[in-house]
Amino acid sequence: MNIITKLSALALLCGWQLTANATTQENVYDFANNNLNLEVATPADWEDPTKGVISGQELRQGDVVLTSVDGAKPNRMWRTNAGVTYLQVGGKITITADEGRAITGITFEVQNYKFFLEAQAGNGELDATNYVWSGNSTAITFDNENAANEWNTQSLLLTMTVTTNDANDETYTPDATTYVEVSSIAEFNALEVGTLAKLTLNNAQVNGVDWSTAYVEDASAAVEFDGLNLDLERGDILNGYIYVKRGQFYYDEDPDDDVDGRERPQATNDALTSADTYTKTSGNELQPTLFTMAELLNDANFSKLVALNNVAISLNGRFYIAEADGLQVRVNDMLGYLPHDYEIPENGELCNITGIFSWNGLAYQIYLTSIESTPTSISNVNADNNEKEGAVFDIMGRQMQGTLPAGIYIKNGHKFIVR
């Protein structure tokens, strides 16, 4: 059964003082009934991403215009087998008011609670729990923050009601007293999703950066700074505080388990987010926390810089796997910290690795920051015995002669495989 949540547009103007001569107008994008007469894709068009696409069009409704930019999935009108029509947002959408007008509120009616949009520009705040944006802006852009996640690649909008008013000199300033003060990242991670927070940064350190994402860790826990545009670099040490919103990267670890939903904590952008409220100093790379494999595989370790010793690295299909004690975690060089010409081992070579613990797709991941092969006892013998240079040993340490049968061997301290 489809679950539809709809909120009164009266809530949009909450906290706003309008001039006596202001004229309010509501502009309704009724995607469910396709009041704009757009091309609509159907399940038969699943493999054709050009069907029903709205990008490149200016969709006017009253005194506002909607434009969009595709993301991992296109922004397109879609009709299900059940006959429900909605706008699938797979990238960004921007709503712009006509000259002399300002957007003061937007209400979203969504399908199946699939709503992952974040307000990326414009003066205002998005209540992602109740699907309401309120503010005062001539234009506002929303971005699908989970567009890269194959399970959460769209927000499904049935209607979008945009409230406008006469433009004036008012600017939107959130009341900082409404922000929950937390003294550590662990306290921040424990907040409910959508909570506005004043997060104290006490020698918090950036342990990795990936485009608009920074992984920040203090003595209590770690969290992603997602889309904050703060120009952070690996090794930066942060002290002070920052205004952010408790966000999440939602996923389902195992469709067959009894957990309804899992999430990776994020600190996301809010109207008061600024680099002016904390100091930033350069430091050496954060020292990783050493785990066993069993200790590591826990959601509480997300975004931490971690280390694993003596794990076997192998290539399983298109994924590199680190294995120890019968447990596995995927590893990759997504952050680009390994040397440019470095090739990750793939034949069970024992390694010590460090990286940022995360989740991507359907499995735990380590985004590698360093990797080094573990010396074998035979390699130590070779180092002290030049006469054995170039000799070949089996994995039991026996020197081999003649043609080698299929198996794993060691030469000059490095493993190789004969098939």
C-alpha positions as CSV (number, residue, x, y, z in Angstrom):
1,M,0.0,0.0,0.0
2,N,1.4,3.4,-0.9
3,I,2.0,5.7,2.1
4,I,1.4,9.4,1.3
5,T,2.4,12.1,3.7
6,K,0.9,15.6,3.1
7,L,1.3,18.7,5.2
8,S,-0.7,21.9,5.4
9,A,0.8,24.7,3.5
10,L,0.0,27.0,6.4
11,A,3.1,25.6,8.1
12,L,5.3,27.1,5.4
13,L,5.0,30.7,6.7
14,C,5.8,29.8,10.3
15,G,8.2,32.3,11.8
16,W,7.9,34.8,8.9
17,Q,6.7,38.3,9.2
18,L,5.2,39.6,5.9
19,T,4.6,43.2,5.0
20,A,1.0,44.5,5.2
21,N,0.9,44.9,1.4
22,A,2.5,41.5,0.6
23,T,0.6,39.3,-1.8
24,T,0.8,35.6,-1.3
25,Q,0.5,33.1,-4.1
26,E,0.5,29.3,-4.2
27,N,1.9,27.5,-7.2
28,V,1.1,23.8,-7.3
29,Y,3.1,21.3,-9.4
30,D,0.7,18.4,-9.4
31,F,2.9,15.7,-10.8
32,A,0.4,13.0,-9.7
33,N,-2.2,14.4,-12.1
34,N,0.4,15.7,-14.6
35,N,-1.1,19.2,-14.7
36,L,1.9,20.3,-16.9
37,N,1.1,17.7,-19.6
38,L,4.6,16.3,-19.6
39,E,5.8,13.1,-21.2
40,V,5.5,10.2,-18.7
41,A,7.7,7.1,-18.6
42,T,6.2,3.8,-17.7
43,P,7.7,0.4,-16.6
44,A,8.0,-0.5,-20.2
45,D,10.5,2.4,-20.5
46,W,12.7,1.1,-17.7
47,E,15.7,0.5,-19.9
48,D,15.3,3.8,-21.8
49,P,16.6,6.7,-19.6
50,T,15.4,9.3,-22.1
51,K,11.7,8.6,-21.6
52,G,9.9,11.2,-19.5
53,V,13.0,13.3,-18.8
54,I,12.3,16.8,-17.7
55,S,15.9,18.1,-17.7
56,G,16.5,21.0,-20.2
57,Q,12.9,22.2,-19.8
58,E,11.6,25.3,-18.0
59,L,8.5,24.1,-16.2
60,R,6.5,27.2,-15.3
61,Q,3.7,27.3,-12.7
62,G,2.3,30.7,-11.8
63,D,5.2,33.0,-10.9
64,V,7.9,30.3,-10.5
65,V,9.9,28.2,-12.9
66,L,11.3,24.7,-12.2
67,T,14.5,23.6,-13.9
68,S,16.6,20.4,-13.3
69,V,19.9,18.8,-13.8
70,D,20.2,15.0,-13.9
71,G,22.2,13.0,-11.4
72,A,23.0,9.3,-11.1
73,K,19.5,8.8,-12.4
74,P,17.6,11.2,-14.6
75,N,14.9,13.6,-13.4
76,R,11.8,12.3,-15.1
77,M,8.1,11.8,-14.8
78,W,7.2,8.2,-14.0
79,R,4.1,6.1,-13.8
80,T,4.1,2.8,-11.9
81,N,2.3,-0.4,-12.7
82,A,-0.2,0.6,-10.0
83,G,-1.0,3.8,-12.0
84,V,0.7,6.2,-9.6
85,T,2.5,9.1,-11.3
86,Y,5.3,11.1,-9.7
87,L,8.4,13.1,-10.4
88,Q,11.5,11.0,-9.9
89,V,14.3,13.3,-8.8
90,G,17.7,11.7,-9.4
91,G,19.8,14.9,-9.4
92,K,19.1,18.6,-8.7
93,I,16.0,20.7,-9.1
94,T,16.0,24.5,-8.9
95,I,12.9,26.7,-8.3
96,T,13.2,30.3,-9.3
97,A,10.7,33.1,-8.6
98,D,9.9,35.9,-11.1
99,E,11.5,39.3,-10.7
100,G,10.1,41.1,-7.7
101,R,8.9,37.9,-6.1
102,A,10.5,35.6,-3.4
103,I,9.9,32.0,-2.5
104,T,8.8,31.8,1.2
105,G,7.8,28.2,1.5
106,I,7.6,24.8,-0.3
107,T,5.6,21.8,0.7
108,F,6.4,18.4,-0.8
109,E,3.9,15.5,-1.0
110,V,5.9,12.4,-1.4
111,Q,5.4,8.7,-2.4
112,N,6.3,5.9,0.0
113,Y,8.4,8.2,2.2
114,K,11.1,8.2,-0.4
115,F,12.5,11.7,0.2
116,F,16.3,12.4,0.2
117,L,16.5,15.9,-1.1
118,E,18.8,18.4,0.6
119,A,18.6,22.2,0.3
120,Q,21.9,23.2,-1.3
121,A,21.3,26.9,-2.1
122,G,19.0,29.7,-1.1
123,N,18.2,31.4,2.2
124,G,16.1,29.0,4.2
125,E,15.8,25.6,6.0
126,L,14.5,22.3,4.8
127,D,12.7,20.1,7.3
128,A,13.4,16.8,5.7
129,T,11.3,14.9,8.3
130,N,8.1,16.9,7.5
131,Y,9.0,17.7,3.9
132,V,8.7,21.4,4.3
133,W,11.2,24.2,3.2
134,S,10.7,27.7,4.7
135,G,12.7,30.8,4.1
136,N,13.0,33.9,1.9
137,S,14.8,33.4,-1.4
138,T,14.5,34.3,-5.1
139,A,15.7,30.8,-6.0
140,I,16.3,27.5,-4.1
141,T,18.1,24.4,-5.3
142,F,17.5,20.9,-3.9
143,D,20.0,18.1,-4.4
144,N,19.4,14.3,-4.1
145,E,22.1,13.6,-1.6
146,N,22.0,9.8,-2.1
147,A,22.1,9.9,-5.9
148,A,25.2,7.7,-5.8
149,N,23.6,5.0,-3.7
150,E,21.9,2.4,-5.9
151,W,19.1,1.8,-3.3
152,N,18.2,5.4,-2.7
153,T,18.6,7.1,-6.1
154,Q,15.5,9.2,-6.2
155,S,13.0,11.3,-4.3
156,L,9.4,10.5,-5.5
157,L,7.3,13.7,-5.5
158,L,3.6,13.6,-6.0
159,T,3.0,17.3,-5.6
160,M,5.1,20.4,-4.8
161,T,3.4,23.5,-3.6
162,V,5.6,26.7,-3.9
163,T,4.4,29.7,-1.9
164,T,5.7,33.1,-3.1
165,N,5.4,36.7,-1.8
166,D,6.5,40.2,-2.8
167,A,10.3,40.4,-2.6
168,N,11.6,42.6,0.2
169,D,14.7,43.3,2.1
170,E,14.2,40.6,4.7
171,T,16.8,37.9,5.0
172,Y,16.5,34.6,6.6
173,T,18.3,34.2,9.9
174,P,17.7,31.0,11.9
175,D,17.5,31.4,15.7
176,A,20.7,29.9,17.0
177,T,19.1,29.2,20.3
178,T,17.0,26.4,18.7
179,Y,20.2,24.4,18.0
180,V,21.0,21.5,20.2
181,E,24.4,21.9,21.7
182,V,26.5,18.7,21.7
183,S,30.1,18.5,23.0
184,S,31.4,15.6,20.9
185,I,30.9,13.7,17.6
186,A,29.5,10.8,19.5
187,E,26.8,13.0,21.0
188,F,26.0,14.4,17.6
189,N,25.7,10.9,16.0
190,A,23.2,10.0,18.7
191,L,20.8,12.8,17.7
192,E,17.7,12.2,15.7
193,V,18.0,12.7,12.0
194,G,17.0,16.2,11.0
195,T,18.1,17.8,14.3
196,L,19.9,21.2,14.1
197,A,23.0,21.1,16.2
198,K,25.9,23.3,17.5
199,L,28.7,20.7,17.4
200,T,31.8,21.4,19.5
201,L,35.0,20.5,17.8
202,N,37.7,19.5,20.3
203,N,40.9,18.7,18.4
204,A,38.7,16.9,15.8
205,Q,40.9,15.9,12.8
206,V,40.1,15.4,9.2
207,N,41.2,11.8,8.3
208,G,40.2,11.9,4.6
209,V,38.6,14.1,2.0
210,D,36.5,13.0,-1.1
211,W,35.3,15.9,-3.2
212,S,32.5,17.5,-1.0
213,T,32.9,14.9,1.8
214,A,35.3,15.1,4.7
215,Y,35.7,12.4,7.3
216,V,36.2,14.0,10.7
217,E,37.1,12.2,13.9
218,D,37.5,13.2,17.5
219,A,38.3,11.1,20.6
220,S,34.7,9.9,20.8
221,A,33.7,8.9,17.3
222,A,33.8,9.9,13.6
223,V,31.3,11.4,11.2
224,E,31.0,12.5,7.5
225,F,30.9,16.2,6.8
226,D,28.8,16.0,3.7
227,G,28.4,18.9,1.3
228,L,29.6,21.6,3.7
229,N,32.0,23.3,1.3
230,L,34.5,24.1,4.0
231,D,37.8,23.6,2.1
232,L,39.0,21.0,4.5
233,E,42.2,19.0,3.9
234,R,43.5,15.7,5.2
235,G,45.3,16.3,8.5
236,D,43.5,19.5,9.4
237,I,42.8,19.9,13.2
238,L,39.5,21.7,14.1
239,N,38.7,23.5,17.3
240,G,35.7,25.6,18.1
241,Y,32.1,24.8,17.0
242,I,30.0,24.4,13.9
243,Y,26.3,24.6,13.1
244,V,25.2,21.6,11.2
245,K,22.2,19.3,10.7
246,R,22.2,15.7,11.7
247,G,21.9,13.9,8.4
248,Q,22.2,10.3,7.3
249,F,23.2,8.0,4.4
250,Y,20.4,5.5,4.5
251,Y,20.9,1.9,3.5
252,D,19.7,-1.6,4.2
253,E,22.6,-3.8,5.2
254,D,20.8,-7.1,4.5
255,P,17.4,-7.3,2.8
256,D,16.8,-10.6,4.6
257,D,17.6,-9.5,8.1
258,D,15.0,-8.1,10.6
259,V,16.4,-4.6,10.6
260,D,14.1,-2.1,8.8
261,G,16.8,0.3,7.9
262,R,20.4,1.2,8.7
263,E,22.2,4.5,8.3
264,R,25.6,6.1,8.2
265,P,25.7,9.4,10.2
266,Q,26.4,12.6,8.4
267,A,26.7,16.3,9.3
268,T,25.0,18.2,6.5
269,N,24.8,21.8,5.5
270,D,22.5,24.3,7.3
271,A,21.9,28.0,6.9
272,L,24.3,28.8,9.8
273,T,27.1,26.4,8.7
274,S,30.3,28.4,8.4
275,A,34.0,28.0,8.7
276,D,34.1,31.3,10.8
277,T,33.1,29.5,14.0
278,Y,36.2,27.3,14.4
279,T,39.9,27.4,13.9
280,K,41.8,25.1,11.5
281,T,45.4,24.2,11.9
282,S,47.5,21.8,9.8
283,G,48.6,18.6,11.4
284,N,50.0,15.2,10.6
285,E,47.7,12.4,9.5
286,L,45.6,11.0,12.3
287,Q,46.9,7.8,13.7
288,P,44.6,4.9,12.8
289,T,42.8,2.7,15.4
290,L,44.0,-0.9,15.1
291,F,41.2,-3.4,14.9
292,T,40.7,-7.1,14.5
293,M,38.4,-7.9,11.7
294,A,35.6,-9.0,14.1
295,E,36.0,-5.7,16.1
296,L,35.9,-3.6,12.9
297,L,32.7,-4.8,11.3
298,N,30.4,-2.6,13.3
299,D,28.3,0.5,12.3
300,A,29.7,2.4,15.2
301,N,33.1,2.6,13.4
302,F,31.8,4.4,10.3
303,S,34.1,7.2,9.1
304,K,37.0,6.2,11.4
305,L,40.5,5.9,10.2
306,V,41.2,2.2,10.9
307,A,44.0,-0.3,10.6
308,L,44.1,-4.1,10.0
309,N,47.2,-6.2,10.1
310,N,48.0,-9.4,8.3
311,V,44.9,-9.6,6.1
312,A,44.9,-11.5,2.9
313,I,44.1,-9.3,-0.1
314,S,42.5,-11.0,-3.2
315,L,40.4,-10.0,-6.2
316,N,36.9,-11.5,-6.1
317,G,35.3,-10.7,-9.5
318,R,35.5,-6.9,-9.7
319,F,36.0,-6.3,-5.9
320,Y,39.1,-6.4,-3.8
321,I,38.6,-8.3,-0.6
322,A,40.6,-8.2,2.7
323,E,40.1,-11.4,4.7
324,A,41.1,-12.5,8.2
325,D,39.7,-14.9,10.7
326,G,37.0,-16.1,8.2
327,L,35.6,-12.5,7.9
328,Q,35.8,-10.1,4.9
329,V,35.6,-6.5,4.0
330,R,35.9,-4.8,0.6
331,V,38.9,-2.5,0.0
332,N,39.4,0.1,-2.7
333,D,41.3,3.2,-3.6
334,M,38.3,5.5,-3.9
335,L,39.9,8.4,-2.3
336,G,43.0,8.2,-4.5
337,Y,45.6,8.2,-1.6
338,L,47.6,5.2,-2.9
339,P,50.5,6.0,-5.3
340,H,49.3,6.5,-8.9
341,D,50.9,3.4,-10.3
342,Y,50.2,1.2,-7.3
343,E,48.5,-2.1,-8.0
344,I,46.5,-3.6,-5.2
345,P,47.6,-7.3,-4.5
346,E,45.0,-9.8,-5.7
347,N,46.4,-13.3,-5.0
348,G,46.0,-13.6,-1.3
349,E,49.1,-11.6,-0.4
350,L,49.3,-10.7,3.3
351,C,49.2,-7.0,4.0
352,N,48.8,-4.3,6.6
353,I,46.3,-1.7,5.6
354,T,44.9,1.6,6.8
355,G,41.8,3.4,5.5
356,I,38.5,5.0,6.3
357,F,35.7,2.6,7.3
358,S,32.5,3.1,5.4
359,W,29.6,1.5,3.6
360,N,29.0,1.5,-0.2
361,G,26.4,-0.4,-2.1
362,L,25.8,-3.7,-0.3
363,A,28.9,-4.2,1.9
364,Y,31.3,-2.7,4.4
365,Q,34.2,-0.9,2.7
366,I,37.6,0.4,3.6
367,Y,38.7,3.4,1.5
368,L,42.5,2.7,1.6
369,T,45.0,5.4,2.7
370,S,48.0,3.0,2.8
371,I,48.8,-0.6,2.2
372,E,52.0,-2.6,2.6
373,S,52.9,-6.2,2.1
374,T,53.7,-8.2,5.2
375,P,57.2,-9.7,5.1
376,T,57.3,-13.5,5.2
377,S,59.8,-15.5,7.2
378,I,61.3,-16.7,4.0
379,S,61.9,-13.2,2.7
380,N,63.9,-12.6,5.9
381,V,66.1,-15.6,5.2
382,N,66.6,-14.4,1.6
383,A,67.7,-11.0,2.9
384,D,70.5,-12.6,4.9
385,N,71.5,-15.1,2.2
386,N,72.5,-13.7,-1.1
387,E,73.2,-17.1,-2.4
388,K,69.4,-17.8,-2.3
389,E,68.7,-14.6,-4.4
390,G,66.3,-15.7,-7.1
391,A,65.5,-19.1,-5.6
392,V,61.9,-20.3,-5.5
393,F,60.2,-21.7,-2.4
394,D,56.8,-23.2,-1.9
395,I,54.6,-21.9,0.9
396,M,56.1,-24.5,3.3
397,G,59.6,-23.0,2.8
398,R,61.0,-25.8,0.6
399,Q,63.2,-24.7,-2.2
400,M,61.9,-25.7,-5.6
401,Q,63.8,-27.0,-8.6
402,G,62.8,-27.5,-12.3
403,T,59.3,-27.0,-13.7
404,L,56.8,-25.7,-11.1
405,P,53.4,-27.4,-10.7
406,A,50.3,-25.2,-10.2
407,G,50.4,-23.5,-6.8
408,I,51.6,-20.5,-4.8
409,Y,55.3,-19.8,-4.6
410,I,57.7,-17.2,-3.1
411,K,60.6,-15.6,-4.9
412,N,62.8,-12.8,-3.5
413,G,60.2,-12.3,-0.7
414,H,57.2,-12.0,-3.0
415,K,54.4,-14.4,-3.7
416,F,53.4,-15.4,-7.1
417,I,51.0,-18.0,-8.5
418,V,51.5,-20.7,-11.2
419,R,48.3,-21.9,-12.8
